[in-house]
Amino acid sequence: MLSFFISSILSCGLDKQAIRLEEQEKTMLYTNAQKYWEGIRWKIPKRAATFYEDPLTRARMESGIKMPYQRFMDVKVLHVELDPKPKLESNDPNIIRRTGTVYVRIEGFGVDNVVRSEERKQVWYRNLKGWWVQHERE
């Protein structure tokens, strides 16, 4: 009976720790996505480009990120979802440890000076170096 009580207390503590780590992971992704989209909104491509891991992609994005708006009115990160954590046994820093999806609402003036609003879904991934935007090839 005593061993059951002790094991249930330990497992409850481990569950709380797992939940806490999950929340920290979500917060980190949310914060990085917010910084990325602030760079887009305020036309600071270098700020947004820092969230691309590939040096060539980063250099291309620093020269200007193509968006369908002339001017942004608002950009808001609406929600962050984390995909299930895969079981990994490698210490390779380049292996993708986690993926997540960021949902963003964008409002701005199009090239025709009409106010437009849209929601975007953006995939991010994490390795040992941090969270990165998954680049969509054109």
ChimeraX commands (.cxc) that place a marker at each C-alpha (Angstrom):
marker #1 position 0.00,0.00,0.00 radius 0.5
marker #1 position 2.80,2.40,0.92 radius 0.5
marker #1 position 4.71,1.65,-2.29 radius 0.5
marker #1 position 1.56,2.38,-4.34 radius 0.5
marker #1 position 1.16,5.73,-2.57 radius 0.5
marker #1 position 4.82,6.68,-3.16 radius 0.5
marker #1 position 4.72,5.65,-6.83 radius 0.5
marker #1 position 1.52,7.63,-7.43 radius 0.5
marker #1 position 3.10,10.74,-5.88 radius 0.5
marker #1 position 6.22,10.35,-8.04 radius 0.5
marker #1 position 4.23,9.83,-11.24 radius 0.5
marker #1 position 2.08,12.88,-10.45 radius 0.5
marker #1 position 5.26,14.96,-10.05 radius 0.5
marker #1 position 6.60,13.67,-13.37 radius 0.5
marker #1 position 3.30,14.51,-15.10 radius 0.5
marker #1 position 3.44,18.06,-13.76 radius 0.5
marker #1 position 7.02,18.41,-14.97 radius 0.5
marker #1 position 6.07,17.16,-18.46 radius 0.5
marker #1 position 3.18,19.63,-18.62 radius 0.5
marker #1 position 5.48,22.45,-17.50 radius 0.5
marker #1 position 8.06,21.56,-20.17 radius 0.5
marker #1 position 5.33,21.44,-22.82 radius 0.5
marker #1 position 4.13,24.92,-21.82 radius 0.5
marker #1 position 7.69,26.27,-21.92 radius 0.5
marker #1 position 8.10,24.82,-25.40 radius 0.5
marker #1 position 4.86,26.47,-26.57 radius 0.5
marker #1 position 5.86,29.79,-25.03 radius 0.5
marker #1 position 9.25,29.69,-26.76 radius 0.5
marker #1 position 7.66,28.97,-30.15 radius 0.5
marker #1 position 5.04,31.71,-29.60 radius 0.5
marker #1 position 7.72,34.26,-28.67 radius 0.5
marker #1 position 9.87,33.41,-31.69 radius 0.5
marker #1 position 6.87,33.55,-34.05 radius 0.5
marker #1 position 5.88,36.92,-32.59 radius 0.5
marker #1 position 9.39,38.31,-33.23 radius 0.5
marker #1 position 9.37,36.89,-36.77 radius 0.5
marker #1 position 6.02,38.49,-37.63 radius 0.5
marker #1 position 6.98,41.82,-36.01 radius 0.5
marker #1 position 9.92,41.89,-38.42 radius 0.5
marker #1 position 7.52,41.30,-41.30 radius 0.5
marker #1 position 5.02,43.90,-40.12 radius 0.5
marker #1 position 7.55,46.67,-39.55 radius 0.5
marker #1 position 9.51,45.83,-42.72 radius 0.5
marker #1 position 12.65,44.75,-40.90 radius 0.5
marker #1 position 13.58,41.70,-42.98 radius 0.5
marker #1 position 16.78,41.01,-41.02 radius 0.5
marker #1 position 14.73,40.47,-37.86 radius 0.5
marker #1 position 12.45,37.98,-39.59 radius 0.5
marker #1 position 15.28,36.31,-41.53 radius 0.5
marker #1 position 17.08,35.27,-38.35 radius 0.5
marker #1 position 14.45,32.53,-37.96 radius 0.5
marker #1 position 15.59,30.73,-41.14 radius 0.5
marker #1 position 18.25,28.14,-40.37 radius 0.5
marker #1 position 19.65,27.77,-43.89 radius 0.5
marker #1 position 22.24,30.54,-44.55 radius 0.5
marker #1 position 21.25,30.93,-48.22 radius 0.5
marker #1 position 17.54,31.21,-47.39 radius 0.5
marker #1 position 18.37,33.67,-44.61 radius 0.5
marker #1 position 20.43,35.84,-47.00 radius 0.5
marker #1 position 17.61,35.82,-49.56 radius 0.5
marker #1 position 15.05,36.78,-46.92 radius 0.5
marker #1 position 17.26,39.58,-45.57 radius 0.5
marker #1 position 17.11,41.24,-48.98 radius 0.5
marker #1 position 13.31,41.31,-48.76 radius 0.5
marker #1 position 10.49,38.97,-47.87 radius 0.5
marker #1 position 7.71,38.97,-50.47 radius 0.5
marker #1 position 4.28,39.66,-49.00 radius 0.5
marker #1 position 0.99,40.50,-50.72 radius 0.5
marker #1 position 0.64,43.79,-48.81 radius 0.5
marker #1 position 2.04,47.26,-49.39 radius 0.5
marker #1 position 1.46,48.21,-45.78 radius 0.5
marker #1 position 0.50,46.18,-42.72 radius 0.5
marker #1 position -2.12,47.35,-40.26 radius 0.5
marker #1 position -1.87,44.44,-37.86 radius 0.5
marker #1 position -0.19,41.06,-37.50 radius 0.5
marker #1 position -1.18,38.79,-34.63 radius 0.5
marker #1 position -0.08,35.31,-33.67 radius 0.5
marker #1 position -3.39,33.64,-32.89 radius 0.5
marker #1 position -2.42,30.17,-31.75 radius 0.5
marker #1 position 0.48,27.74,-31.47 radius 0.5
marker #1 position 0.18,23.96,-31.68 radius 0.5
marker #1 position 2.97,21.50,-30.96 radius 0.5
marker #1 position 3.11,18.17,-32.73 radius 0.5
marker #1 position 3.79,15.05,-30.64 radius 0.5
marker #1 position 7.39,14.70,-29.58 radius 0.5
marker #1 position 9.21,11.93,-31.49 radius 0.5
marker #1 position 11.42,9.46,-29.65 radius 0.5
marker #1 position 15.03,10.26,-30.56 radius 0.5
marker #1 position 18.27,8.73,-29.42 radius 0.5
marker #1 position 20.73,10.84,-31.40 radius 0.5
marker #1 position 22.67,13.86,-30.15 radius 0.5
marker #1 position 23.03,15.30,-33.66 radius 0.5
marker #1 position 22.20,19.03,-33.33 radius 0.5
marker #1 position 20.63,19.14,-36.82 radius 0.5
marker #1 position 18.00,16.46,-36.26 radius 0.5
marker #1 position 14.48,17.87,-35.99 radius 0.5
marker #1 position 13.36,17.36,-32.39 radius 0.5
marker #1 position 9.91,18.91,-32.61 radius 0.5
marker #1 position 7.57,20.55,-35.09 radius 0.5
marker #1 position 4.80,23.02,-34.48 radius 0.5
marker #1 position 2.22,25.06,-36.33 radius 0.5
marker #1 position 1.68,28.78,-35.87 radius 0.5
marker #1 position -1.59,30.44,-36.89 radius 0.5
marker #1 position -1.36,34.14,-37.75 radius 0.5
marker #1 position -3.90,36.81,-38.74 radius 0.5
marker #1 position -2.60,39.49,-41.10 radius 0.5
marker #1 position -4.37,42.74,-42.00 radius 0.5
marker #1 position -3.04,45.23,-44.48 radius 0.5
marker #1 position -3.46,47.26,-47.63 radius 0.5
marker #1 position -2.99,45.38,-50.89 radius 0.5
marker #1 position -1.44,46.87,-54.01 radius 0.5
marker #1 position -4.94,48.10,-54.96 radius 0.5
marker #1 position -5.24,50.02,-51.65 radius 0.5
marker #1 position -8.01,47.73,-50.43 radius 0.5
marker #1 position -7.83,46.49,-46.83 radius 0.5
marker #1 position -7.37,42.74,-46.75 radius 0.5
marker #1 position -7.37,40.29,-43.87 radius 0.5
marker #1 position -6.20,36.69,-43.94 radius 0.5
marker #1 position -5.12,33.88,-41.70 radius 0.5
marker #1 position -1.95,31.97,-42.40 radius 0.5
marker #1 position -0.67,28.66,-41.15 radius 0.5
marker #1 position 3.09,28.43,-40.76 radius 0.5
marker #1 position 5.13,25.33,-39.91 radius 0.5
marker #1 position 8.13,25.65,-37.60 radius 0.5
marker #1 position 10.65,23.05,-36.45 radius 0.5
marker #1 position 13.09,22.80,-33.55 radius 0.5
marker #1 position 16.53,21.24,-33.32 radius 0.5
marker #1 position 19.16,21.72,-30.64 radius 0.5
marker #1 position 19.94,25.17,-32.08 radius 0.5
marker #1 position 16.41,26.57,-31.64 radius 0.5
marker #1 position 13.07,27.08,-33.42 radius 0.5
marker #1 position 13.13,27.75,-37.19 radius 0.5
marker #1 position 10.61,28.61,-39.90 radius 0.5
marker #1 position 10.18,25.78,-42.37 radius 0.5
marker #1 position 10.87,27.47,-45.70 radius 0.5
marker #1 position 8.26,26.92,-48.42 radius 0.5
marker #1 position 9.98,26.47,-51.76 radius 0.5
marker #1 position 8.42,28.30,-54.70 radius 0.5
marker link #1:1,2 radius 0.2
marker link #1:2,3 radius 0.2
marker link #1:3,4 radius 0.2
marker link #1:4,5 radius 0.2
marker link #1:5,6 radius 0.2
marker link #1:6,7 radius 0.2
marker link #1:7,8 radius 0.2
marker link #1:8,9 radius 0.2
marker link #1:9,10 radius 0.2
marker link #1:10,11 radius 0.2
marker link #1:11,12 radius 0.2
marker link #1:12,13 radius 0.2
marker link #1:13,14 radius 0.2
marker link #1:14,15 radius 0.2
marker link #1:15,16 radius 0.2
marker link #1:16,17 radius 0.2
marker link #1:17,18 radius 0.2
marker link #1:18,19 radius 0.2
marker link #1:19,20 radius 0.2
marker link #1:20,21 radius 0.2
marker link #1:21,22 radius 0.2
marker link #1:22,23 radius 0.2
marker link #1:23,24 radius 0.2
marker link #1:24,25 radius 0.2
marker link #1:25,26 radius 0.2
marker link #1:26,27 radius 0.2
marker link #1:27,28 radius 0.2
marker link #1:28,29 radius 0.2
marker link #1:29,30 radius 0.2
marker link #1:30,31 radius 0.2
marker link #1:31,32 radius 0.2
marker link #1:32,33 radius 0.2
marker link #1:33,34 radius 0.2
marker link #1:34,35 radius 0.2
marker link #1:35,36 radius 0.2
marker link #1:36,37 radius 0.2
marker link #1:37,38 radius 0.2
marker link #1:38,39 radius 0.2
marker link #1:39,40 radius 0.2
marker link #1:40,41 radius 0.2
marker link #1:41,42 radius 0.2
marker link #1:42,43 radius 0.2
marker link #1:43,44 radius 0.2
marker link #1:44,45 radius 0.2
marker link #1:45,46 radius 0.2
marker link #1:46,47 radius 0.2
marker link #1:47,48 radius 0.2
marker link #1:48,49 radius 0.2
marker link #1:49,50 radius 0.2
marker link #1:50,51 radius 0.2
marker link #1:51,52 radius 0.2
marker link #1:52,53 radius 0.2
marker link #1:53,54 radius 0.2
marker link #1:54,55 radius 0.2
marker link #1:55,56 radius 0.2
marker link #1:56,57 radius 0.2
marker link #1:57,58 radius 0.2
marker link #1:58,59 radius 0.2
marker link #1:59,60 radius 0.2
marker link #1:60,61 radius 0.2
marker link #1:61,62 radius 0.2
marker link #1:62,63 radius 0.2
marker link #1:63,64 radius 0.2
marker link #1:64,65 radius 0.2
marker link #1:65,66 radius 0.2
marker link #1:66,67 radius 0.2
marker link #1:67,68 radius 0.2
marker link #1:68,69 radius 0.2
marker link #1:69,70 radius 0.2
marker link #1:70,71 radius 0.2
marker link #1:71,72 radius 0.2
marker link #1:72,73 radius 0.2
marker link #1:73,74 radius 0.2
marker link #1:74,75 radius 0.2
marker link #1:75,76 radius 0.2
marker link #1:76,77 radius 0.2
marker link #1:77,78 radius 0.2
marker link #1:78,79 radius 0.2
marker link #1:79,80 radius 0.2
marker link #1:80,81 radius 0.2
marker link #1:81,82 radius 0.2
marker link #1:82,83 radius 0.2
marker link #1:83,84 radius 0.2
marker link #1:84,85 radius 0.2
marker link #1:85,86 radius 0.2
marker link #1:86,87 radius 0.2
marker link #1:87,88 radius 0.2
marker link #1:88,89 radius 0.2
marker link #1:89,90 radius 0.2
marker link #1:90,91 radius 0.2
marker link #1:91,92 radius 0.2
marker link #1:92,93 radius 0.2
marker link #1:93,94 radius 0.2
marker link #1:94,95 radius 0.2
marker link #1:95,96 radius 0.2
marker link #1:96,97 radius 0.2
marker link #1:97,98 radius 0.2
marker link #1:98,99 radius 0.2
marker link #1:99,100 radius 0.2
marker link #1:100,101 radius 0.2
marker link #1:101,102 radius 0.2
marker link #1:102,103 radius 0.2
marker link #1:103,104 radius 0.2
marker link #1:104,105 radius 0.2
marker link #1:105,106 radius 0.2
marker link #1:106,107 radius 0.2
marker link #1:107,108 radius 0.2
marker link #1:108,109 radius 0.2
marker link #1:109,110 radius 0.2
marker link #1:110,111 radius 0.2
marker link #1:111,112 radius 0.2
marker link #1:112,113 radius 0.2
marker link #1:113,114 radius 0.2
marker link #1:114,115 radius 0.2
marker link #1:115,116 radius 0.2
marker link #1:116,117 radius 0.2
marker link #1:117,118 radius 0.2
marker link #1:118,119 radius 0.2
marker link #1:119,120 radius 0.2
marker link #1:120,121 radius 0.2
marker link #1:121,122 radius 0.2
marker link #1:122,123 radius 0.2
marker link #1:123,124 radius 0.2
marker link #1:124,125 radius 0.2
marker link #1:125,126 radius 0.2
marker link #1:126,127 radius 0.2
marker link #1:127,128 radius 0.2
marker link #1:128,129 radius 0.2
marker link #1:129,130 radius 0.2
marker link #1:130,131 radius 0.2
marker link #1:131,132 radius 0.2
marker link #1:132,133 radius 0.2
marker link #1:133,134 radius 0.2
marker link #1:134,135 radius 0.2
marker link #1:135,136 radius 0.2
marker link #1:136,137 radius 0.2
marker link #1:137,138 radius 0.2
view
